[in-house]
């Protein structure tokens, strides 16, 4: 072989090797770009992936009905997947109102009944509901309360065989369709009388507080919680931020503190109370706090049943009727004490509450 032929072949081989290295380098760059793109897309997707903390909303409708039960509380939640939650059942005799609402909204059973506390204006109708429709699980604060109403409630649970559990912060209930109910309180140890203001009571202070989440919608349900409970929620780092607030203790002047309203960032608030109730609810002091923070107000005493609907993005609030009075006029003047007491404690039990 002549030397020039050998050199020609060597140059060709070198050129091929260089081309191969260029192709390999280019392929590596392309692969790296594709990998980075995939990782970025994956990272962005994680924000909307359904998890225990952030379930993906199905887009179906969630309904919250704050029923008009007079001077009491009862909230019927119908989740997108069809599960139903009843938070309290109003005063004695309100069971029929709850059952009628269930029929009206095609709810044939209750998956979860939440008894926020043992006062009769919250559990007075619970035994009637338990005895006339299927209730799968009952969630209770289990704060002892020696009243006939509470014993009737416990007896109905025993008779129907509903599962009975104690509320504990951090409990999460999957309602289906991406909706979730989380327990925030009562926080142990339970409040005792000596930790509360004069006139306050342990059942109210140890109310079951829950947060309902569905997509970007959220609602805080506070039972009869007042300032002491609100302060404990804030100092323990509970997530109280929500779009809608079910106002604590029917708009009492001792609930819905200014700091609580600011930290919660609520856009709307619903007060469940009775027309011309003997407790002076809602207090003008409380209404003034809502007004000063720009929160839109709804009241069952003036507007009847309040219905909140959402598909996980935004929400709508409708009332049963136009307001029959000034929403911003309280039943107790500014700075005036309310009438002490609750709709609850009238029928004392013959035996001490306990053992549950």
N, C-alpha and C positions, 0 to 999 in steps of 0.2 A: 504494500500500500504506500502511495506517495505521501510525503509529509503534509502537503496542503490538504489532502483528503481527510487525514486524521484530524487536522486542526478544524476543518469545517464541521466534522461530526461532533467534535468536542464543543464548539460554539453552539451548535444546535441543541445539544443536551443541556448546556448551561441555560440557554434561553427557555427551554421547556421547564427546567427546575424553577427558574425565577417566576415564570408564569404560574406554575403550580402553587408557589408560595403566596403570590398575589391573590390567587383565587381562594386559597385557604384563609388568608387574612380577611378578605372581603366577606367570606362566609361566616367567619367568627364575629365580625362586626354586626352583620345582619342578625345572627342568632342572639347576640347580646342585646341589640335594640328590641327584638321581639320579646326577649325575657323581661326586660325592664318594663315594656308596655304592658305585658301580661300582669306583672306584679302591681303596677299602678292601677290598672283596671280592677284587679282583685281587691286592692286596698280600698278603692272607692266603693265597691260593691258591698263591703262589709258594713257600711253605715246603714244599709237598709235590709240586711239579712235578718230573718227572724231569729231571735235568741230569747232566753228566759227574761232578759232585761228589756228587750226591744222587739216584741213580736211584730211580724209584718201584718198590717191591716188588710183584710180581705177586700175592702171596698164596699161591702154590704153595710146596711144601716145598723147602728147601735142606738137604742132608745133609752132615755132616762125619764121616768114619770114621777115627779114629786107630787104625790097624791094629796088632795085636800081632805085631811082628816081632822080639821079643827085644830085645837091646841095640842098638837102632837106631831110626830114624824112618821112617814111611811114612804119609801122610795122603791119603785119597781124598775129594775134594770133588765132590759131584753137585749142580749148580746147578739152579734151578727150570726154566730153559729147556731142560735136558737136556745142557748142556755139562759136561765133566768135567775136573778138575784133579788131578794126582798130585804131591804135594810129597814128594820123596824116595822111595826104594824099598827101604830097609832094607839088611841085611847080605847078603853073597853067599849065594845060595840063597833069598832072600826073594821073588824074582820070582814064584815059584809062589803064594805067599801073596797077593801083589797081584793076580795074574791070577784066582785063585779068588774073591777079593773082588769083582772086576769082574763076574765071571759071576754071583755071588750077587745083586748089585745091578743087574743088567741093563745094565751099561756095556760097550759093544762097541768103544770107542776112547777115547783120551785126547786132549783138545783141547790141553791145556797140561801139560807135565811140568816141574816146578821142581826143579832140583838145587841144594840150598842150599849145598853145598860138596862137595869132592872126597873126603871120607873114606868108607871102605868101608861103614861102618855107616849111611850115608845113600844112597850110589849103588851099593852092592854088587849089588843086584838089578835095577838100571836097564837093563843091557844085555839081560837076559832079557825084560823087559817090552817094550823097544823091538823086539826081534826076533820077538815073538809077538803083538803087537797094534799097530794103527795109532796112532802118536803124531804129531800135527800139528806142534807147536812145542815146542822144548826151551829153557828159560830157565836160564842157568848164570851163576855169579859170574865165571867165566873167570879165576879165580886159579890160576896154574900149579901143578900138583901131579904130581910124577914117580912115580906109582904104576901098577901093572898094572891095578888096578880102574878108574882114571880113563881109561886108554888103551882098555880094553875098552868103556867107556861112549862115548867119542868115536868109536871104530870102528863101534859099533852105530848111532850117529847117521848117520855117513857111509853105511853100508850101506842104511839105510831111507829116506834122503832127507828126514828130518824137518828142519824149519826150525830153525836154531840161532842164538840171540841172547843177547847179554850183558845181565845185569840192571843196571838203572840206576834210582836213586830218582826217583819221579814217574811211572814207567810204570804205565799202568792197563789192565787186561784186562777187557773186558765179557763177563761169563759168561752174560748173558741173564736175563730175568725180573726185572731190577733188581739182580742180584748183581754185585759188582765186586771184583777183586783188585788191590791197589796195592802196588808195590814201594817199600820204605822204605830198604833197604840191600842191598848194600854201598855205603858212601859214599866217594867218591874224596877224597884218594888212599888206596889200600889201606893197611891196617895192615902194618907191617913188624915183624920179630922184636924189634928194639930198642925198640919202643913198647909191648911187652906184658910182662906179669909173667913170671917164670921158670916154665917148664913150659907156658905157653900157646903157641898156634901160629897162623900166619896164616890157614889155611883156616877155622878156627873163628871167628876174629875178623872175617873178611870174609864170613861167612855171608849168604846171601840172606834178608832179613827181609821178610815180606809181611803185609798187613792185608786180611782178608776182610770185606766189608760187605754187608749185606742188610737193608734197612729199619732198624730200631733195633738189630739184632744186629750184632756185630762180633767178630772173632777175630784175635789177633796170633800169627803163626807165625814162630818165631825161629831155627830151625835149631839150631846149636851156639853161638849168640852168648853171650858172657859180659859181665862188667861193663864192659870197655872199649867194646864195641859199644853197650851200653845207654847209657853216658854220652854217646857221640857222637850217638846218636839224640835224646837229650834236649836236648843243647846246640844241635843244629841245628834244633830245632823240629819234628821229625817227630811226626805224630799217632799216639802209641802207646796212646791210650785205647781200651780194648776190654772187652767183656763176659767173654771167655774168652781165656786165655793158653795157648799150647802152650809149655811151659817150655823154656828154653834149656839145651842140653848135658845133657839127661837128669837135671836136678836137681843138677848140680854145685854145690859150695859157692861157686864163683866166678861163678855166674850168678844172675839174679833178685835184684839188690841191693835193699835196703830202699827207696831213693829211686825206683828203677824201678817197684817194685810200687805205691808210693803214687801216683806220677804216672799210672801205667796205669789205676788204679782197677778192677782186675780183680775179677770176682765168682767166677770158677772158674778152675782151672788143671789142665792135663793133663800128666802126666809119662810119657814113653815110654821105658821101660828094660826090662832083662831081669832075671829072677829070679836071684839069687845071682851077679850080674855081678862081674867081677874089678876093677872101677873104684871100687866103693864108692858107686855112684849108687843112689838120691839121698842127698845129704848131710843129716845131721841139722840142720846149721846152716841150710840152705835151707828145709827143712820147717818149722823153727821160725819163719822169717820169714813164710812163708805163713800159719801158724797165728795169729801175732800180728796180722796184718792182716785176719783174718777171711775169707780166701779158701777156698772149698770145693775140696777136692783129689780128683783122680782119678789112678790109676796103672795102666798096662797090665800091669806085672809082677804085680800083685795082683788085677786085675779084668778082664784080657783086653782085647778091643777096646772102645774108648770111642766112642759114637755121639752126636753133637749134631745135633738137628733144630730147624728154625725156619721159620716162615712170614713172617718179617720183623717180627713183634711177639712178644717173649718168646722163650724157647728151652727145650728139654728135653735133658737128658743122661742116657743110659742106658749101663749097663755089660754086658759079655758074661756076667759071673758076679758073685756076691757076693764081696767082698774076702776073700782067703785069708790075710790078716794085717792088722796094724795099719798103716793108711794113713799115720800120723804117725810111724812108726818108720823112721829112716834106716838106711842100710847103712854109713855112716861116722859115728862118734861126734862130738859137738860139738867143734870146735876141732882135729880130727884131719885131717891131709892125706889126700887121695884118692890112689889109685894113678895114677901118671902114664901118659899114653898114650891112644891112640884105637884103635878097632877098624879101623884104616885103613891104617896105614902099614906093614903087614907085607910086602906084595908090591911090591918096588921095580921100577920100569920099567927096561928096558935102554937107553932113550934119554930124554933130557931132555924134560920137558913143555914145550910151547910151540907156537907156530905156529897156535894157535886163538884 
